[in-house]
Amino acid sequence: MPLAGPHATEREIERWRQRERRLIEALQSVDDERRRLDDELLKVEQQVAYYDSLTREMKRELGRPGLSSLLSSLRRP
């Protein structure tokens, strides 16, 4: 059986190459998912900044209601 050694070695090398290909594909998938999540996070951060700004602007425009405006709002039917 002098050929068993080289054939076994070739099979082992091929197994490791297949594992390497699967790992490379998995890493590519992880990188793609990370990029997608980074893009999504950026959009969420932009929305948060927009709504924070909108809230501050509305508070500035409307101001805090004083006692007189509160009483008049209670008198309205």
Backbone hydrogen bonds in HBPLUS format (Angstrom, degrees):
<---DONOR---> <-ACCEPTOR-->    atom                        ^
c    i                          cat <-CA-CA->   ^        H-A-AA   ^      H-
h    n   atom  resd res      DA  || num        DHA   H-A  angle D-A-AA Bond
n    s   type  num  typ     dist DA aas  dist angle  dist       angle   num
A0004-ALA N   A0001-MET O   3.40 MM   3  5.54 153.8  2.48 103.4 110.4     1
A0007-HIS N   A0003-LEU O   3.10 MM   4  6.23 165.5  2.13 155.2 159.7     2
A0008-ALA N   A0004-ALA O   2.89 MM   4  5.90 157.4  1.95 146.9 153.6     3
A0009-THR N   A0005-GLY O   2.95 MM   4  6.13 155.8  2.01 149.5 156.7     4
A0010-GLU N   A0006-PRO O   2.89 MM   4  6.12 154.8  1.96 144.7 151.5     5
A0011-ARG N   A0007-HIS O   2.92 MM   4  6.17 159.0  1.96 148.8 154.3     6
A0012-GLU N   A0008-ALA O   2.94 MM   4  6.15 157.5  2.00 146.3 152.6     7
A0013-ILE N   A0009-THR O   2.88 MM   4  6.12 157.2  1.93 148.7 155.1     8
A0014-GLU N   A0010-GLU O   2.92 MM   4  6.17 158.1  1.97 147.8 153.6     9
A0015-ARG N   A0011-ARG O   2.89 MM   4  6.17 154.8  1.95 148.2 155.3    10
A0016-TRP N   A0012-GLU O   3.04 MM   4  6.31 160.5  2.08 150.3 154.6    11
A0017-ARG N   A0013-ILE O   2.95 MM   4  6.22 148.7  2.05 145.7 155.0    12
A0018-GLN N   A0014-GLU O   2.91 MM   4  6.19 154.7  1.98 150.3 156.6    13
A0019-ARG N   A0015-ARG O   2.98 MM   4  6.28 158.4  2.03 148.3 154.5    14
A0020-GLU N   A0016-TRP O   2.90 MM   4  6.10 156.3  1.96 143.8 150.5    15
A0021-ARG N   A0017-ARG O   2.94 MM   4  6.23 157.7  1.99 147.7 153.1    16
A0022-ARG N   A0018-GLN O   2.94 MM   4  6.24 161.1  1.98 152.2 157.2    17
A0023-LEU N   A0019-ARG O   2.88 MM   4  6.13 158.8  1.93 152.6 158.6    18
A0024-ILE N   A0020-GLU O   2.88 MM   4  6.12 157.7  1.93 151.4 157.6    19
A0025-GLU N   A0021-ARG O   2.94 MM   4  6.17 159.5  1.98 149.3 154.7    20
A0026-ALA N   A0022-ARG O   2.89 MM   4  6.11 156.6  1.94 146.7 153.6    21
A0027-LEU N   A0023-LEU O   2.87 MM   4  6.08 159.1  1.91 150.2 155.6    22
A0028-GLN N   A0024-ILE O   2.97 MM   4  6.18 151.7  2.05 144.3 152.1    23
A0029-SER N   A0025-GLU O   2.96 MM   4  6.25 153.6  2.03 147.1 154.1    24
A0030-VAL N   A0026-ALA O   2.95 MM   4  6.24 154.5  2.01 148.0 155.1    25
A0031-ASP N   A0027-LEU O   2.90 MM   4  6.16 158.9  1.95 148.2 153.8    26
A0032-ASP N   A0028-GLN O   2.89 MM   4  6.14 158.6  1.94 149.0 154.9    27
A0033-GLU N   A0029-SER O   2.91 MM   4  6.12 161.0  1.95 149.1 154.2    28
A0034-ARG N   A0030-VAL O   2.86 MM   4  6.04 156.8  1.91 149.5 156.4    29
A0035-ARG N   A0031-ASP O   2.97 MM   4  6.21 158.7  2.02 149.1 154.1    30
A0036-ARG N   A0032-ASP O   2.98 MM   4  6.24 158.2  2.03 147.3 153.6    31
A0037-LEU N   A0033-GLU O   2.87 MM   4  6.10 162.3  1.90 152.9 157.5    32
A0038-ASP N   A0034-ARG O   2.85 MM   4  6.03 153.4  1.92 148.0 155.7    33
A0039-ASP N   A0035-ARG O   2.97 MM   4  6.19 157.6  2.02 148.4 153.9    34
A0040-GLU N   A0036-ARG O   2.97 MM   4  6.25 156.5  2.02 146.2 153.1    35
A0041-LEU N   A0037-LEU O   2.82 MM   4  5.99 158.0  1.87 148.7 154.8    36
A0042-LEU N   A0038-ASP O   2.98 MM   4  6.18 154.2  2.05 145.1 151.7    37
A0043-LYS N   A0039-ASP O   3.13 MM   4  6.45 155.2  2.19 145.7 151.7    38
A0044-VAL N   A0040-GLU O   3.00 MM   4  6.32 158.6  2.05 150.6 156.5    39
A0045-GLU N   A0041-LEU O   2.89 MM   4  6.12 162.0  1.92 153.3 158.1    40
A0046-GLN N   A0042-LEU O   2.97 MM   4  6.20 151.4  2.06 145.4 153.2    41
A0047-GLN N   A0043-LYS O   2.95 MM   4  6.25 153.1  2.02 147.1 154.6    42
A0048-VAL N   A0044-VAL O   2.89 MM   4  6.17 158.8  1.94 153.4 159.0    43
A0049-ALA N   A0045-GLU O   3.00 MM   4  6.19 162.6  2.03 146.0 150.6    44
A0050-TYR N   A0046-GLN O   2.94 MM   4  6.14 155.1  2.00 144.5 151.8    45
A0051-TYR N   A0047-GLN O   2.90 MM   4  6.15 168.4  1.91 156.7 158.5    46
A0052-ASP N   A0048-VAL O   2.87 MM   4  6.01 154.5  1.94 150.3 157.9    47
A0053-SER N   A0049-ALA O   2.99 MM   4  6.11 160.3  2.03 145.1 150.4    48
A0054-LEU N   A0050-TYR O   2.83 MM   4  6.09 156.7  1.89 148.7 156.1    49
A0055-THR N   A0051-TYR O   2.88 MM   4  5.98 158.0  1.93 144.4 149.7    50
A0056-ARG N   A0052-ASP O   3.02 MM   4  6.28 164.5  2.04 150.4 154.2    51
A0057-GLU N   A0053-SER O   2.92 MM   4  6.12 160.2  1.96 150.5 156.4    52
A0058-MET N   A0054-LEU O   2.89 MM   4  6.11 157.7  1.94 149.9 155.7    53
A0059-LYS N   A0055-THR O   2.96 MM   4  6.18 160.7  2.00 151.6 156.8    54
A0060-ARG N   A0056-ARG O   2.93 MM   4  6.13 153.6  2.00 146.2 153.8    55
A0061-GLU N   A0057-GLU O   2.91 MM   4  6.15 159.8  1.95 149.8 155.0    56
A0062-LEU N   A0058-MET O   2.82 MM   4  5.89 168.7  1.83 153.7 157.4    57
A0063-GLY N   A0059-LYS O   2.69 MM   4  5.24 144.3  1.81 133.7 144.9    58
A0070-LEU N   A0066-GLY O   3.07 MM   4  6.27 149.2  2.17 145.1 154.3    59
A0071-LEU N   A0067-LEU O   2.89 MM   4  6.13 160.2  1.93 152.9 157.5    60
A0072-SER N   A0068-SER O   2.95 MM   4  6.14 159.6  2.00 147.0 152.8    61
A0073-SER N   A0069-SER O   3.00 MM   4  6.05 145.9  2.12 135.8 144.6    62
A0074-LEU N   A0070-LEU O   3.11 MM   4  6.37 139.3  2.28 140.3 150.8    63
A0074-LEU N   A0071-LEU O   3.17 MM   3  5.12 126.1  2.48  92.3 106.1    64
A0075-ARG N   A0071-LEU O   3.14 MM   4  6.43 136.7  2.34 141.3 152.5    65
